[in-house]
Amino acid sequence: MKTMIMIAAVFSLAASLSMPVGVRAEDVVKEQDKLQTQDKLQIQDKLQTQDKVQSQDKLQTGEKLQAREQLRLKTGKDDEKSAVGEKKEIKEQTRTRDMEGADKAKGEAVRERTRNAGEEKALEKQERKQDRQSVREQRRADKAERRAARSENRKMSGKHK
């Protein structure tokens, strides 16, 4: 009789403990679904606001361009601007020609500077390479020392035959 009561108690205990686990799992799934839908809605809202801002920016730039065009047509200074623009362009062209000529005259000095810079870079690179090599050698020496010390310790303790 005692065993029957114990078996019934164990089964009822197991059933009472398993029920909340199933309910909790369902609650977790529902909560995850809610969070996912909220995230999706937030992303959609952000995209919509970005689209609205972009369309407003496009409209504003279009309106600005139209206003400028109307102002230009009203003032009638279009011919003056083109003449001034041509003068500036000619000045810019002559200035660039002068600069090209100066570069040719200074060409040898420029070449010498670039050679020197190249040699300096090569020296720096070689120094870095030597530094790395010495660090590697030091690491190898340290590793060999540790290996020898471990070997000695093994021999002393009798683990190594």
PyMOL commands that set and color helices and strands:
alter all, ss='L'
color gray80, all
select helices_A, chain A and resi 2-75+78-105+107-157
alter helices_A, ss='H'
color red, helices_A
deselect
rebuild
show_as cartoon
